[in-house]
C-alpha cells in the first residue's frame, strides 16, 4: 500500500487516503478542461491558461509513471474546437509543436510511447511533422503509452470505423458475419489500447464531450471543480482512491 499524503493538513482531506498498488487502473483518460476559466479568473488571455495547462501535463505524466499506470490518454483538442476563435486555435497548434519539441527527448528517454488519436491531416504542416517524428522516435519504447487526442471526436471516430469496415466488406477482406465488438475495435484509433478504467474531468463540468464514446462504456468517472492548470498529483491520487473503492460489475451482479 502507498501512503500518498505526508502532512497532517493533507490527511484532513481523507481520514486515511491510501492507494492499493495492486489495484491501479491500467488506463486513465483525462479531459483537460478549465484552462480558459483559469485564465479568466486571473484576468489573463485564454492562451495563458493553455500554457499553464502544459505544466500540469508534465506533472501528470511523471506521476503516472511513478504509480505504474500503463496507459494515459489526454483530450487536448476536439473536432468541435475548430469553432473557437482563430487566434486561440492557432495558439493551441503552436503549443502542440512547442510541447513536442521541448519534451520529446525527455519523454523518449523515460520510455514513453507517443500515439495520436484523431485525424492529423487537418493540422498545420509543422504540427503534422512534429507528431510524426514523435510517433516514430518512441514507437519501440516500453514505458507509459501516452495517447494525445488531437482533432479527435468520438462520433467522428465511430463514423470513420464504419467506413473502414464497409470498405473491407466491399472488397471482400471482411465478412459481415465476422463483425462483432472485437472486430470493430480494430478500426478505432485506440486499437491495441484497453478501454479506460477511469476518466477524469476537472473544472466542474460533468459531461463526456464526445470523448471516447465507444471506449467509455464501462469506465468509472471522476469529476473535480479544480481547473486543469491547478490539477496536482494529490488530485490524481484522490481520483484513483475513489476508483479503487467502487464496485465494477460490468453489468453483472
Order of alpha helices (4+ residues) and beta strands (2+ residues): beta-alpha-beta-beta-alpha-alpha-beta-alpha-beta-alpha-beta-alpha-alpha-beta-beta-alpha
